[in-house]
């Protein structure tokens, strides 16, 4: 099980990451936003590729869910923090951080 504090610690340890308010969430950004943390601290949205999202949701559907909107079709994926371990959370954040390091928008 991971917590909002774990998300902040792991995300802010990634080079260049800053935290900013984003609507009712906290956004983690390097060049672009790559993750947003829910205000209640129970879930995290990550910017993955559609292929990464498909793999994660097939492998661990109790942890990863495609967002039910156009952002989800583009790869944005919800993470249930109550179901993910800290090590896997760190790996998933790093994957999303890699996508946030460039200004170039990935073609979907």
C-alpha positions, 0 to 999 in steps of 0.5 A: 500500500502506498500513500500520498506522502509516498507519491510526493517523496518519489515524484519530487525525487525525480530530477526537475519535478515540481508540484503545483495545484491542478484543479482539485489535484496536485500535479507533478511536472518536469517540462509537462505534467506527468502525474496528478494526485487526487485530493483525497490521496487515494489515487494517482493519474499517470501519463503513460503511452496507450501501449504501456497503459494496456500492459499495466491494466492487463497485468494488474487491473486491481491497480491500474485503470484507464481513465474513462474519457479522451485522456484515458484513450491517450494513455492517462491511467488511474492508479489505486494507491491502496493496491500498489506497493512503493517499489512498483509505484516508483517504477510507474512514476519514473515511466510517466516522468520520462514522458513529461521530460519533453515538450514534444507531444507523443502521437497517439 
